[in-house]
Amino acid sequence: MVYIARMEKKLRFSGVLLHPTSLPGKSGIGDFGYECERFIDLLGDAHIGLWQILPLSPVGFGNSPYASSSAFAGEELLISLEKLVDIGILNENDLHPVPEFSQVKVDFEKVRTYKMPLLRKAAELFLSDTSTKEYASYLAFLETESYWIGDYALYRAASAYFEDLRWYEVWPEGLANREPASVQEYEEKLKGEIDIVQVLQYFFHSQWEEIHSYANEKGVAIVGDIPIFVAHESADVWCHRTFLKLNKDGSRKKVAGVPPDAFSASGQLWGNPVYDWEALKKDNYSWWFERITHQLKMTDMVRIDHFRGFEAAWEVDASEETAENGSWVKAPGDDFFTSLEKKLGHLPFIAEDLGVITDEVNELRESHGFPGMKILQFAFNFTGEGTFESDHFYLPHTYDKLCAAYTGTHDNNTTRGWYNALDDGYRNLVRRYLSCSDESMTWYAVRALMASSAMYAIVPYQDVLEKGKESRMNAPGTVGDPNWMFRVHPLEMGEDVKQKLINMTEPFGRNAGFKELKALSSTE
C-alpha cells in the first residue's frame, strides 16, 4: 500500500485533543468564532499539526455528542453569533444583554436559553430575503447535502411538533413508517420549522468550513470522530431502518453493548440498535459511504470509535436489562473497508481498539494500515507491590510506529487526576518509570509520549495545562456535572502555553502537519 510505504518516512505528528465547546467565548460555550481561530493560531505557531475534536453532531442525552439525533447534522450551539453579526444577519445590539456565563464550565441549558432565540431570529431574517448571494449559496448547500438535510429537518420539526424524539412510539403511524402521503402532509404542515432547521445547518456548515480551511492554511489538520452506532432517537434510524435490526413497529430487536469484564460484572448495555450488515452489504454500504464521505469533508482524519465492532459486535436482546446475555455477531469488516477504499482511496482513520481485542480485530486494523490507539494511563498494569509489566504494550518505550498515542482520552481522567487517585505505592511506580517528581509528573508523561516511536502523539489540552480531575471531559457511565462541561479560560491560550507546546514537541521532531498528512494519503 502507498500509505504503508510512505510511513517509512520519518514523519512525526503531535496533536492536541480539545472539543470546540471547550473553547473560550462570549456566549457561554466555545463556538466557531474568533476564539476558535485564536486557538488554531496557537497550534500553528507551535507547530502542532493535529487538532483532534469530538463529534460535531447535535448533542443528545446528557449533552453527549455520542448520543446524537443525526450522524450528519451539526450542533447549532457551535454557530458563532459574532460571525452572524459580521455578515449582517444579526445586529450587535441583538446580542445584548449577555448573561453572566462561567468561563470554566458550559451550562448547556443556560446557553440554549440565550443562543437559540437569537439563532432562530437570524434564520428568520435570512429567509426573509431570497434575492441575496448568500441565499443562492444556501440553495446550493441544500442540493449538495440532499442525502440527509431534508430528512433531518423534518425529523427535528416533527420532534418539536410532537414534543418527543421517539418517532417509533409517539408519532402517527404513517409518519413513523415514512408513508409518502404522511411525509408530504407533515412537510407542508411544518414547512416553516423545516426551513429554520435547514438554515441553521447552513450556518453551521458554512462556519465550520471556514474554520477547517483556516486550520489547514495554518498547517493544522483536524482529526474528527465517528461513533460506530447511532441513537435510536435519530433521523438516521427513522430514515434507514432497513439497515438495522428493528421490529416492524420500529422498536429495537437487538441492542449494542460490551460483555462483562473486569470493570463491570454485568457488562455495558448501550442500547443503540445494531446494524443488519447483510442488508448494508446488499446495498453496497451506501449509508456508510455517505457518512464517511461527509465526515472526510468535515475533517482530515477520523477516529473510528469502537473499531472492534466492525469485526464483531456484542448483541443483546432489547428486552434484557444487562449486557450479560449477549453474543458476538460477526461483521464484514474486511469487505466493508475494502469496498470503501475502492471508492474513496486511502482511509485516514485512527482505530479506537481499546479494551479486550482479538487477533481478528488486530488483523483487520493492520491489513488496512489503520493506526491503533495507545493510552499511557493504561500502561501501568500492576502485578504486585512495587512491580509492573515492563513490556506492557501501553508503555511508551514499546510503541510501534503505526499508532496514535495518548496520555488519556476524553473518557479518561486528566493525567494529574488519574495520578492523584493512585495510592502511594502505585504513584511511586509511575515516578520511577517517568523519572520525575510528584509535581512534574504530568509534564514527564507528555514528554514520554512525544519521545516514543508513535507516528501520532496526541495530548488532551487539560494535560498541557496540567489540570486535575475537576477538568476531565467525561466519566463514562455517569450523567451530569462535569461531563462535557469543561472550558478553557481565555488566559490559558497565551504566549506561555505556546512556548510550553513548543517545548513539548520541538526536541522530538514532531512538526508534521496538514501537508504531510495529505502527502501520506495521496495516491500519486
N, C-alpha and C positions, 0 to 999 in steps of 0.2 A: 504494500500500500504506500502511496505517495506520502501520506501523513506520517507513517511509521518511519520511513526513510528520512524524512526531514527532522524527525525527533532527534536524530543523531547530532544535529547542530546544537551547540551549547546555549540554547535559549532558556533563560530562567525568568519566570514571571513572578511578580509579587502582587498581592491584591489586598483589598480591604472589603470586609463584609459590613454593609450598613444599608438598611432599608430606607427609601426616601421619606417615609413617615417620621423617621427619627431625626431628620434634619431640623435645624432652627427655622423659624418663620413667624410671621406676624399673626397668623390665623390659628394658632394653637396646634398645628401639625405641620410636618415637613411637606413640601409640595414641589412642583416643577418650576418654581420661581427662581429668584436671583441667588438665594442661599444655596440652592442646588448647583447653580453654576459656580459659586464660590467654592463649594466642596470639590467639584471637578477640577477647578484651578489648583486647589491644594494637592490633589492626587497627581495631576500632570506636572506641576512644578517639582514634586518629589520623585518623579519617575516611577510612580506606582501605576502599573499597566493594566490592572484589572479592578473594576468596581463590581462586586457581587451584591445582588439585591434579592429580596424575596419575591413571590408572585405579585404582580401589579394588579391582579384581578380584584373585583369588589370583595370586601371583607364579608365574612359570614358570621356564624355563631361565635360569640365571644370576641368579635372583631378580628378573627383569624383570617389571614389571606389564603389559608389552605382549606377553607370551607366555603368556597365561593359560589355565587349564583351563575357564574359563567367562566368558561376556560378561555374566552376570547376578549371579553369586555374589560374595561379599566375601572379602578376605584375613583369615583368622582371627587372625593375629598382631596385627591392629589392635584387637582386643577388649581393653578395659581390665579388668585383673584387679581393680583398686581398686574399680571400679563394681560388679563382681560381688560383692565383699565388702559394699559398701554396701547392696545389696538382699538380702543374707542367703544367697546361694547358696554363697559361699565364706567361710571364716573367715580373719581376719588372719594367724593362725598358719600357715595353709596356704601362704602366700606365702614363708615363710622356710625355709631361708636363701636370700637373693637373691645370685646370683653377682655378681662384680665385673665390671660391663659398662663398655665405653668410653663416654664421654659425647660423643664426636665422630664415631663410626662405628658402623654397625649390623653386628653379626656375626650373620647370619641363622641359621646352624646353632646357635650358642650360645643364641640367643633361642628357637629352636624346642625345643631340649632342655629349657629351663626352662619355657616357657609351655604347650606342647602338653599335657603330662600334667595340668597344672592346669586347662586348658580342658576336657579330656576329663572330669576329675573333676567339674567344675561341671556339665557336660552330664548326666552320670550322676545326680548329685544332683537336678538339675532334673526329670529323667524319673521319679524315684522317687516323686514326689508329684503325682498328676494332679488333685488337688482344689483347687489354688491358682488365684487370679485370673490369675496370670502364665501358668499353663499354658493357661487359656482364651484368653489373648492369643496364645499360641503357635499354637494350633489355628486361630485366625483368620488368622494370618500364613501358615500353610500353604495356607489357602484362597485368600488374596489373591495369593500367589506361585505358584499351582499350575502356571502355564505352564512353569516351569523347575525349581522346587525339588526335586521328586521325581526327575526325570531326573538332575539334578546330583548328588544324594545317592547314587543308585545308581551313577553313573559313578565317584564318589570311592570308594565302598565296594568296587566291583569292581576298581578300580585298585589298592587296597590288598591285596585278596584275591589277585590275580594278580601282585602286586608289579610292575606295569607299566602305564603310561598308554596304551600303544599298543594300543588296542582292535582295530585293524584287522590286527594281526599276532599278538598273544599270546592274546587272549581266545577262548573257544569260539565256533565259527562261529555258532551260534544266538543267542548273546548279542550278538556283534559285529553281526549283522544285525537285531537287535532283534525276533526272532521272539517273539510273545506268550507262548508257553509257557516259553521260556527266560528272558524278562524276569521272569515271575511266579516261576519257580524261584529266581532269584537275589534277588529282592525278599524272598522268605521266608527264604532261607538267610542273607542279610546284613542282616536287619531291625535288629539291634542297632546295627550300624555306621551304617546309613542314618539311624536316629533321632538318633544323636550328631551326624552331619553337619548334619542339619536344625536341631537345637537351636543348634549353633554359628552357623549362618547367622541364626537368630532373634536371638541375642545381638548379632551384628554389625550387622544392620539396625536393631535397636531402639536400640542405642547411637549409630549414625550418625544416625538420625532425630532423636535428642536434640541432637546436635551441630549438625545442619543447622538445626533450629529455633532453637537458641541463637544461631547466627551471624545468622540473619535478624532476630531480635529486637534484635541489636546493630547492625543496619543493614548487615550484610555479606552479599553474595550469593556463592554458591560456584560456581566455574567447573569443570566436570568435563572428562573427556577420553574419547573413544571411538576406539580403533584401528579402522580400516576393516575389516581382515581378522581372522580368528580362527585360533587354533592348530589344527593337525591333531589333536594330542593334547588334545582338549577335548570336553566334553559337548555343545557346540553342533554340532560336526561329526558326532559319533556319532549325535545325535538328528535332525539335519536335513540329511542327506547329499544329499537330492534338490535342495537349493538350491546345491550346489557341484559343481564339475567333478571328479568322482571316478570311479575304475573300479568295477566291480561288487563287487570284494573290499574296497572302502573305501580303497584306496591312491589317491594323488593322480595325476590325469591332467595337470593344469596347475597351475603354482605362480606366486605373485606375486613381483614384484621391480621394479627400475628398470633401464633400459638403460645401457650405458657412457656416461660423461660425463667432464668434466674432473677429477673427483675419483676416478674408478675406471675403469680401462681395460676391465675385464670386467663392469662394472655391479654391481648388488647383487641377489643371489638370496636372497629372504627365506624361501621355502619354504612359505609359507601357501597352502592351497588357495584357488582363486579362485571367485568367485560365478558361478552359472549365472543370469544376470539374466532370461532368458526364463522360467525356472521360477519365479523370485521374482515376476515381474510377473503370471504366470498366477494366483498365489496372493495377489494384491493386496498383495505385500510384507509379508505378515503377520509374518514373523520380525523384520524390521527395525522394523515398527510396535511390536511388543512390546519390542524392545531400546531404542528411543528413548523410549517411554513410561516404561519402567523407569528409564532414565537421568535423565529430567526429574523423576522423583520424588526422585531422589537429589541432584540439583544444580539450580541455577537457570539455568545457561548451560552450553553444551557446546562444547569444542574438538573438531572433527572432523579426526582425523589423516589425512594423505594424501588430501585432498579431491579432488585431480585424478582419483583412481581412480573417482569417480562419473561422470566424463565419459568416460574411457577408462583401462583398466588394462593394464600391461605383463604379458603372459602368456608363460610359458616351459614347454616340455615338462618334466615332472617328472624325466625321465632326464638332462637337461642338468646339467653341473657348474658352469656360469657363467650369467649372465643375458644373454649376448651374442646368442644365437639366439632371441630372442623377438619378439613383435609387440604393437602396441597394439590392444586389442579394446574396441570401444565399449560403454558402459554407458548405461542410460536415465536419466541424471541429472535432466533437467528433469521427466520424467514421475514419477520417484521422489519428488522433493521436492514437486512439486505434489500428489501423492497424500497425502503426509504432512501437508502444510499443510491439506488439506481435512478431515483427521481431527483434527488437533491445533491448528490455528490457526498463529500465528506461531511459527517455529522459532528459538529464541535460540541460534544457532550462531556459532562462530568457525571460519572455514575455514582449515585449515592448507594454504596454497597456495604453499609454498616450493619452490625448485628451478626447473627449466625448465617454465614454464607457458604453455599455448597460449591463443590468443584465445577458443577454445571454452570453456576452463575459466573464464576471466575472465567471459565472458558468462553462464555458468551461475551463478557466485557472485553477480554483480551483479544478475541478473534476480530472484534470490530475497532480495536485501538482506542477504547474509551478509558481515560484515566479514572481510577477508583479514588476513594477518599481515605485519608489517614487523619486520625484525631489524636493529638498529643495527650489530651486528658485521659484517653483510654489506654495509654501506654503502660501505666504503672499497674500491671496485673499482679498484685501482691500474692506471694506464695507462702508467706510466713513472716514472723517477726524479723524485721531487718533485712529481708531479701525480696527480690523481684526478678522476673524473667529478663535477663539482659539481652536476649534475642527477640523480645516481643515485637511483632510486626508494626506496632504503632509507635515504637521508639524511633526518633528521627534518624539515628545512625543506620537504621535498617531499610530506609525508604528506597524503592527503586525509582527510576526517572519518571515512568508513566503513572504519576499520581498527583492528586491535589491534596496538599497537606494543610491542616487547620489546627490552631490551638484548641478551638471549640467551634461549634456552630450556633445558630440561633436557638437551638433546642438545648444547649448546654448552659450551665452556669458560666459566668465570666471566669477566666483563669484564676484571678485573685479570689473570687468567691468559692471556686472549687477547692483551691489550696487551703483556704481558711477552714473549710468544712472537714478536712482530714484530721486524724488525730496526730499527736506529736511524732509517733514512730513513722507514720507514713509521710509526713511532711519532711522528715529527715531524709527519707529515701529520695524524694523529689530534689531536695537541695543537693544531695550527693551526686545525682545524675547531672543536674544542670550546673553544678559547681557555683552555687550562688548563695546569697543570704536570704532571709525572710523577706526583707524589703525589696530586693531586686528580682524576686522570683519571676514575676510576670514578664519582665523585660528579657530575662535569660531564656524563658520558654519561647518567646518570639524569636530570639536570635538562633536558638537550636533549630527551629523550623526553617528559618531563612538559610541557615548553613547546610541544610540537608540536600540530598540529591534530587528531591522532588522538583519536577518542572514548574509546578504551580504551588506557591505558598501564600495562603490567604488567612488574614487575621481579622476577627471582629474588631470594629473600631473601639469598642469598650476595652479591649485588651491593649490597644495602642495607648489609650488614656489610663490604663492600669486601674480600671474601676472594679468595685466589689459586687456582691450578689444583688444589691439593690438596682443594678443596671442590666441584669440579664433580660433578654428579649422574650423568652418563652420558657415555661416549665410544662412539658408535655403531661397531659392527664389532668391539668388544672384549668380553671376559667377565672378571668378577672385579674385584678391588680396583682403583679405588674405586667402581665402578658401583653405583648405588642405595644406597650406604652412608652418605652424608652425614647428619650430625646437628647440630642447633643446640645449643650449650652452654646450660644453664639461665641463665647470666649474660648471654646475648645476646638476652634478651627483656625488658630493663629499661626504666627511665624514659629513659635516654639514647637508646635505639633508638626509643622512642615519639616523642621530640622530633625525632629525625632524620627519621622518617616524616612528621611534620607539616611540617617544613621542606621536605621533598621535594615535597609536593603543594599545600600551602596557597597559595603565591604564584601558582599556575596554575589555581586554581578547580576542582581535581579532588576534589570532595567528594560526588559522586553515589554512591548505593549501592543496596541491595536494593529500596527502594520505587520509586526512579526506574527501575530496570531492569524491574520489574514493570509500571510505567506505560507503558514503551516497548512492551511486548509485549501490552498489553491491547487488546481489540477494541472496548471501549466508547468 
